[in-house]
Amino acid sequence: MSAPTLPAHGTAAAVVHRPGRMWTRALSYWLLNYRRTWRGSVVSSFLTPLLFLAAMGFGLATLVDRGPDDALGVPYVSFIAPGVLAATAMQTAVGESTFSVMGAIKWQRQYHAMLAGPMGVTDVLVGHLVYVALRVLVTSAVFLLVAGALGVLLSWWVVLALPVAVLTGMAFATPVFAFAATTESDAGFNVLFRFVVMPLFLFSGTFFPISQLPGVLQPVAWFTPLWHGVSASRALSLGTAEVLPVLGHVLVLAVWTAGGFLLARRAFRSRLEV
């Protein structure tokens, strides 16, 4: 009897490969790596959003709340808290989806090491994305706990803002994964942070209603994932949420996430499959 032949790429690992079923191994690597580096993320992930909340919500709020009319209808700190929550989810997700992805392809090449075993490209992508989702989840949960302790959240419905924040983060993470997998230089990340992330942070309703923007810019804000994340989180936090509008925001975020995932999977296959 002749010996069984291996697939064309000639590795025994390919025989037992089950695409899409071993992403937990990729996740375990990123979790182990974070155990060694988490101290470096304390300021950016946890302290910075709380400092924004304190400076804007308790500092600037003393001027806003003394205005001639109560245009917001709620204390300013309660208005911006869910906005900062969604914006923090965006920043955390983008930060975890840029240099680490490029590094895993081009510099440290962790993805190549994973693919040398029984994992497939989809496993590598999904495992890393789940890690990013967990990072966003933990950061958002800590923010909500501190904001709740400060008494700036006005409704118990705000607990639903946590999954909304995670979905907001993933609506950014998946397309940024696709971008990071296709770019050859980290110079593109500077453009991304300066001309996409920062303008969205400032002009997607985080600190003031987008109705205050020039009319031509308001439809741009409606199209962005951050505005939908801010609007859904704010409605839940203030107790003004209605089912259909919130579901509409969630649907838009889900479409961004799914579309970005398809682009990321295509980009990963282009860069990593031989």
C-alpha positions as a Markdown table, in Angstrom:
| # | Residue | x | y | z |
|---|---|---|---|---|
| 1 | Met | 0.0 | 0.0 | 0.0 |
| 2 | Ser | 1.4 | 3.4 | -1.0 |
| 3 | Ala | 1.9 | 6.0 | 1.8 |
| 4 | Pro | -0.8 | 8.8 | 1.9 |
| 5 | Thr | 0.3 | 12.0 | 0.3 |
| 6 | Leu | 0.2 | 15.4 | 2.0 |
| 7 | Pro | -1.5 | 18.4 | 0.5 |
| 8 | Ala | 0.4 | 20.6 | -1.9 |
| 9 | His | 2.0 | 22.9 | 0.7 |
| 10 | Gly | 3.5 | 19.8 | 2.4 |
| 11 | Thr | 2.9 | 20.2 | 6.1 |
| 12 | Ala | 1.4 | 17.7 | 8.4 |
| 13 | Ala | -0.5 | 20.5 | 10.1 |
| 14 | Ala | -2.5 | 21.1 | 7.0 |
| 15 | Val | -4.0 | 17.7 | 7.4 |
| 16 | Val | -5.7 | 18.5 | 10.6 |
| 17 | His | -6.5 | 22.1 | 9.8 |
| 18 | Arg | -10.1 | 23.2 | 10.5 |
| 19 | Pro | -10.5 | 26.7 | 9.2 |
| 20 | Gly | -12.4 | 29.0 | 11.6 |
| 21 | Arg | -12.4 | 26.6 | 14.5 |
| 22 | Met | -9.1 | 27.5 | 16.3 |
| 23 | Trp | -9.4 | 31.2 | 16.8 |
| 24 | Thr | -9.3 | 30.7 | 20.6 |
| 25 | Arg | -5.6 | 29.9 | 20.2 |
| 26 | Ala | -4.9 | 33.2 | 18.5 |
| 27 | Leu | -7.0 | 34.9 | 21.3 |
| 28 | Ser | -4.9 | 33.2 | 24.0 |
| 29 | Tyr | -1.7 | 34.5 | 22.5 |
| 30 | Trp | -3.0 | 38.1 | 22.5 |
| 31 | Leu | -4.3 | 37.7 | 26.1 |
| 32 | Leu | -1.0 | 36.3 | 27.3 |
| 33 | Asn | 0.8 | 39.2 | 25.5 |
| 34 | Tyr | -1.4 | 41.7 | 27.2 |
| 35 | Arg | -0.6 | 40.2 | 30.7 |
| 36 | Arg | 2.9 | 41.4 | 30.1 |
| 37 | Thr | 2.1 | 44.8 | 28.7 |
| 38 | Trp | -1.1 | 46.0 | 30.4 |
| 39 | Arg | 0.7 | 48.6 | 32.6 |
| 40 | Gly | 1.5 | 50.6 | 29.5 |
| 41 | Ser | -2.2 | 50.9 | 28.6 |
| 42 | Val | -3.5 | 52.1 | 32.0 |
| 43 | Val | -3.2 | 55.8 | 31.1 |
| 44 | Ser | -4.5 | 55.7 | 27.6 |
| 45 | Ser | -7.3 | 53.2 | 28.2 |
| 46 | Phe | -8.5 | 54.1 | 31.7 |
| 47 | Leu | -7.2 | 57.4 | 33.0 |
| 48 | Thr | -7.4 | 59.5 | 29.9 |
| 49 | Pro | -11.2 | 59.1 | 29.3 |
| 50 | Leu | -11.8 | 59.8 | 33.0 |
| 51 | Leu | -9.7 | 62.9 | 32.9 |
| 52 | Phe | -11.7 | 64.1 | 29.9 |
| 53 | Leu | -14.9 | 63.5 | 31.8 |
| 54 | Ala | -13.6 | 65.4 | 34.8 |
| 55 | Ala | -12.2 | 68.3 | 32.8 |
| 56 | Met | -15.2 | 68.7 | 30.5 |
| 57 | Gly | -17.9 | 67.5 | 32.7 |
| 58 | Phe | -16.9 | 69.1 | 36.0 |
| 59 | Gly | -14.7 | 71.9 | 34.7 |
| 60 | Leu | -16.4 | 73.3 | 31.6 |
| 61 | Ala | -19.7 | 72.2 | 32.9 |
| 62 | Thr | -19.7 | 75.0 | 35.5 |
| 63 | Leu | -19.9 | 77.5 | 32.6 |
| 64 | Val | -22.3 | 75.5 | 30.4 |
| 65 | Asp | -24.8 | 74.8 | 33.2 |
| 66 | Arg | -24.9 | 78.5 | 34.1 |
| 67 | Gly | -25.9 | 79.5 | 30.6 |
| 68 | Pro | -28.9 | 81.7 | 29.9 |
| 69 | Asp | -31.0 | 78.7 | 28.9 |
| 70 | Asp | -30.9 | 75.0 | 29.6 |
| 71 | Ala | -30.6 | 73.9 | 26.0 |
| 72 | Leu | -29.4 | 70.4 | 26.9 |
| 73 | Gly | -32.1 | 69.7 | 29.5 |
| 74 | Val | -29.7 | 67.7 | 31.6 |
| 75 | Pro | -26.4 | 68.5 | 33.5 |
| 76 | Tyr | -23.6 | 68.8 | 31.0 |
| 77 | Val | -21.5 | 66.1 | 32.7 |
| 78 | Ser | -24.4 | 63.7 | 32.2 |
| 79 | Phe | -24.7 | 64.8 | 28.6 |
| 80 | Ile | -21.0 | 64.1 | 27.7 |
| 81 | Ala | -20.4 | 61.0 | 29.8 |
| 82 | Pro | -22.0 | 58.5 | 27.2 |
| 83 | Gly | -20.3 | 60.5 | 24.4 |
| 84 | Val | -16.9 | 60.0 | 26.0 |
| 85 | Leu | -17.8 | 56.3 | 26.6 |
| 86 | Ala | -18.4 | 55.8 | 22.8 |
| 87 | Ala | -15.4 | 57.9 | 21.8 |
| 88 | Thr | -13.2 | 55.9 | 24.2 |
| 89 | Ala | -14.4 | 52.7 | 22.6 |
| 90 | Met | -13.5 | 54.0 | 19.2 |
| 91 | Gln | -10.0 | 55.2 | 20.3 |
| 92 | Thr | -9.2 | 51.9 | 22.1 |
| 93 | Ala | -10.3 | 49.8 | 19.1 |
| 94 | Val | -8.4 | 51.9 | 16.6 |
| 95 | Gly | -5.3 | 51.9 | 18.8 |
| 96 | Glu | -5.4 | 48.1 | 19.0 |
| 97 | Ser | -6.0 | 47.7 | 15.3 |
| 98 | Thr | -3.1 | 49.6 | 13.8 |
| 99 | Phe | 0.5 | 48.9 | 14.8 |
| 100 | Ser | -0.2 | 45.5 | 16.3 |
| 101 | Val | -1.7 | 44.3 | 13.0 |
| 102 | Met | 1.1 | 45.7 | 10.9 |
| 103 | Gly | 3.6 | 44.4 | 13.3 |
| 104 | Ala | 2.1 | 40.9 | 13.3 |
| 105 | Ile | 2.4 | 40.9 | 9.5 |
| 106 | Lys | 5.6 | 42.8 | 8.8 |
| 107 | Trp | 7.8 | 43.1 | 11.8 |
| 108 | Gln | 7.3 | 40.5 | 14.6 |
| 109 | Arg | 5.3 | 38.3 | 12.2 |
| 110 | Gln | 3.2 | 36.6 | 14.9 |
| 111 | Tyr | 0.5 | 35.9 | 12.3 |
| 112 | His | 3.0 | 33.8 | 10.2 |
| 113 | Ala | 4.0 | 31.9 | 13.3 |
| 114 | Met | 0.3 | 31.1 | 14.0 |
| 115 | Leu | -0.2 | 30.0 | 10.4 |
| 116 | Ala | 2.7 | 27.6 | 10.7 |
| 117 | Gly | 0.5 | 25.5 | 12.9 |
| 118 | Pro | -3.1 | 24.3 | 12.4 |
| 119 | Met | -4.7 | 27.8 | 12.4 |
| 120 | Gly | -6.1 | 29.4 | 9.3 |
| 121 | Val | -6.2 | 33.0 | 8.2 |
| 122 | Thr | -9.8 | 33.3 | 9.5 |
| 123 | Asp | -8.7 | 31.9 | 12.9 |
| 124 | Val | -5.9 | 34.5 | 13.1 |
| 125 | Leu | -8.2 | 37.4 | 12.2 |
| 126 | Val | -11.1 | 36.3 | 14.5 |
| 127 | Gly | -8.9 | 35.6 | 17.5 |
| 128 | His | -7.3 | 39.0 | 17.2 |
| 129 | Leu | -10.6 | 40.8 | 16.7 |
| 130 | Val | -12.1 | 39.1 | 19.8 |
| 131 | Tyr | -9.1 | 40.3 | 21.8 |
| 132 | Val | -9.8 | 43.8 | 20.6 |
| 133 | Ala | -13.5 | 43.4 | 21.6 |
| 134 | Leu | -12.4 | 42.3 | 25.1 |
| 135 | Arg | -10.1 | 45.3 | 25.4 |
| 136 | Val | -13.0 | 47.6 | 24.5 |
| 137 | Leu | -15.3 | 45.8 | 26.9 |
| 138 | Val | -13.0 | 46.1 | 29.9 |
| 139 | Thr | -12.2 | 49.7 | 29.2 |
| 140 | Ser | -15.8 | 50.7 | 28.7 |
| 141 | Ala | -16.9 | 48.7 | 31.8 |
| 142 | Val | -14.4 | 50.5 | 34.0 |
| 143 | Phe | -15.5 | 53.9 | 32.6 |
| 144 | Leu | -19.2 | 53.1 | 33.3 |
| 145 | Leu | -18.4 | 52.0 | 36.8 |
| 146 | Val | -16.5 | 55.2 | 37.7 |
| 147 | Ala | -19.1 | 57.4 | 36.0 |
| 148 | Gly | -21.9 | 55.6 | 37.9 |
| 149 | Ala | -20.0 | 56.1 | 41.1 |
| 150 | Leu | -19.8 | 59.8 | 40.4 |
| 151 | Gly | -23.6 | 59.9 | 39.9 |
| 152 | Val | -23.5 | 61.2 | 36.3 |
| 153 | Leu | -25.5 | 58.4 | 34.7 |
| 154 | Leu | -29.2 | 59.1 | 34.9 |
| 155 | Ser | -30.8 | 55.7 | 34.0 |
| 156 | Trp | -30.2 | 52.0 | 34.7 |
| 157 | Trp | -30.7 | 51.5 | 30.9 |
| 158 | Val | -27.1 | 52.6 | 30.7 |
| 159 | Val | -26.0 | 49.0 | 31.2 |
| 160 | Leu | -27.1 | 48.4 | 27.6 |
| 161 | Ala | -24.7 | 51.1 | 26.6 |
| 162 | Leu | -21.9 | 48.6 | 27.4 |
| 163 | Pro | -22.6 | 46.3 | 24.4 |
| 164 | Val | -23.3 | 49.4 | 22.3 |
| 165 | Ala | -19.8 | 50.7 | 23.1 |
| 166 | Val | -18.2 | 47.3 | 22.2 |
| 167 | Leu | -20.1 | 47.3 | 18.9 |
| 168 | Thr | -19.0 | 50.9 | 18.3 |
| 169 | Gly | -15.4 | 49.8 | 18.8 |
| 170 | Met | -15.7 | 46.9 | 16.5 |
| 171 | Ala | -17.3 | 49.1 | 13.8 |
| 172 | Phe | -14.0 | 50.8 | 13.7 |
| 173 | Ala | -11.7 | 47.9 | 14.4 |
| 174 | Thr | -12.7 | 45.7 | 11.5 |
| 175 | Pro | -12.1 | 48.3 | 8.7 |
| 176 | Val | -9.0 | 49.5 | 10.4 |
| 177 | Phe | -7.7 | 45.9 | 10.4 |
| 178 | Ala | -8.3 | 45.8 | 6.7 |
| 179 | Phe | -6.4 | 49.1 | 6.3 |
| 180 | Ala | -3.5 | 48.0 | 8.5 |
| 181 | Ala | -3.2 | 44.7 | 6.6 |
| 182 | Thr | -2.8 | 46.5 | 3.3 |
| 183 | Thr | -0.6 | 49.5 | 4.1 |
| 184 | Glu | 3.1 | 49.2 | 3.8 |
| 185 | Ser | 4.1 | 52.1 | 6.0 |
| 186 | Asp | 3.0 | 53.2 | 9.5 |
| 187 | Ala | 2.8 | 56.8 | 8.1 |
| 188 | Gly | -0.8 | 56.0 | 7.2 |
| 189 | Phe | -1.6 | 55.6 | 10.8 |
| 190 | Asn | -0.7 | 59.2 | 11.6 |
| 191 | Val | -3.1 | 60.3 | 8.9 |
| 192 | Leu | -5.8 | 58.0 | 10.3 |
| 193 | Phe | -5.4 | 59.4 | 13.9 |
| 194 | Arg | -5.1 | 63.0 | 12.9 |
| 195 | Phe | -7.7 | 63.3 | 10.1 |
| 196 | Val | -10.2 | 60.6 | 11.0 |
| 197 | Val | -10.1 | 59.7 | 14.7 |
| 198 | Met | -9.6 | 63.2 | 16.1 |
| 199 | Pro | -12.2 | 65.0 | 14.0 |
| 200 | Leu | -14.7 | 62.2 | 14.8 |
| 201 | Phe | -13.9 | 62.6 | 18.5 |
| 202 | Leu | -14.6 | 66.3 | 18.3 |
| 203 | Phe | -17.5 | 66.6 | 15.9 |
| 204 | Ser | -19.6 | 63.4 | 16.2 |
| 205 | Gly | -21.7 | 64.7 | 19.1 |
| 206 | Thr | -19.4 | 63.7 | 21.9 |
| 207 | Phe | -19.3 | 67.2 | 23.5 |
| 208 | Phe | -22.1 | 69.1 | 21.8 |
| 209 | Pro | -25.2 | 68.2 | 19.7 |
| 210 | Ile | -24.4 | 67.9 | 16.0 |
| 211 | Ser | -27.3 | 70.2 | 15.3 |
| 212 | Gln | -24.7 | 72.9 | 16.2 |
| 213 | Leu | -22.6 | 71.9 | 13.2 |
| 214 | Pro | -22.9 | 73.7 | 9.9 |
| 215 | Gly | -25.7 | 72.1 | 7.9 |
| 216 | Val | -23.4 | 70.7 | 5.3 |
| 217 | Leu | -21.4 | 68.7 | 7.9 |
| 218 | Gln | -24.4 | 67.2 | 9.7 |
| 219 | Pro | -25.1 | 64.4 | 7.1 |
| 220 | Val | -21.4 | 63.5 | 7.3 |
| 221 | Ala | -21.7 | 63.0 | 11.1 |
| 222 | Trp | -24.8 | 60.9 | 10.5 |
| 223 | Phe | -22.9 | 58.5 | 8.3 |
| 224 | Thr | -20.1 | 57.9 | 10.8 |
| 225 | Pro | -20.2 | 55.0 | 13.3 |
| 226 | Leu | -19.2 | 57.2 | 16.2 |
| 227 | Trp | -22.3 | 59.3 | 15.9 |
| 228 | His | -24.5 | 56.3 | 16.1 |
| 229 | Gly | -22.6 | 54.9 | 19.1 |
| 230 | Val | -22.8 | 58.3 | 20.9 |
| 231 | Ser | -26.5 | 58.7 | 20.1 |
| 232 | Ala | -27.5 | 55.2 | 21.2 |
| 233 | Ser | -25.3 | 55.4 | 24.4 |
| 234 | Arg | -26.6 | 58.8 | 25.3 |
| 235 | Ala | -30.3 | 57.8 | 24.9 |
| 236 | Leu | -29.7 | 54.8 | 27.1 |
| 237 | Ser | -27.8 | 56.8 | 29.7 |
| 238 | Leu | -30.3 | 59.6 | 29.9 |
| 239 | Gly | -33.3 | 57.3 | 30.0 |
| 240 | Thr | -34.7 | 58.8 | 26.7 |
| 241 | Ala | -34.2 | 55.7 | 24.6 |
| 242 | Glu | -36.8 | 54.5 | 22.1 |
| 243 | Val | -36.7 | 51.1 | 20.7 |
| 244 | Leu | -36.6 | 51.8 | 16.9 |
| 245 | Pro | -34.0 | 54.6 | 17.0 |
| 246 | Val | -31.7 | 52.6 | 19.2 |
| 247 | Leu | -32.1 | 49.5 | 17.0 |
| 248 | Gly | -31.4 | 51.7 | 14.0 |
| 249 | His | -28.1 | 52.9 | 15.5 |
| 250 | Val | -27.2 | 49.3 | 16.4 |
| 251 | Leu | -28.0 | 48.1 | 12.8 |
| 252 | Val | -25.7 | 50.8 | 11.3 |
| 253 | Leu | -22.9 | 49.8 | 13.7 |
| 254 | Ala | -23.5 | 46.1 | 12.8 |
| 255 | Val | -23.3 | 46.8 | 9.1 |
| 256 | Trp | -20.0 | 48.7 | 9.6 |
| 257 | Thr | -18.6 | 45.8 | 11.6 |
| 258 | Ala | -19.7 | 43.2 | 9.1 |
| 259 | Gly | -18.5 | 45.1 | 6.1 |
| 260 | Gly | -15.2 | 45.8 | 7.7 |
| 261 | Phe | -14.8 | 42.2 | 8.6 |
| 262 | Leu | -15.2 | 41.1 | 5.0 |
| 263 | Leu | -12.7 | 43.6 | 3.9 |
| 264 | Ala | -10.3 | 42.6 | 6.7 |
| 265 | Arg | -10.6 | 38.9 | 5.8 |
| 266 | Arg | -9.9 | 39.6 | 2.1 |
| 267 | Ala | -6.9 | 41.8 | 3.1 |
| 268 | Phe | -5.5 | 39.1 | 5.4 |
| 269 | Arg | -5.9 | 36.4 | 2.8 |
| 270 | Ser | -4.1 | 38.6 | 0.3 |
| 271 | Arg | -1.2 | 39.2 | 2.6 |
| 272 | Leu | -0.9 | 35.9 | 4.4 |
| 273 | Glu | -2.0 | 33.1 | 2.1 |
| 274 | Val | 0.7 | 31.7 | -0.2 |
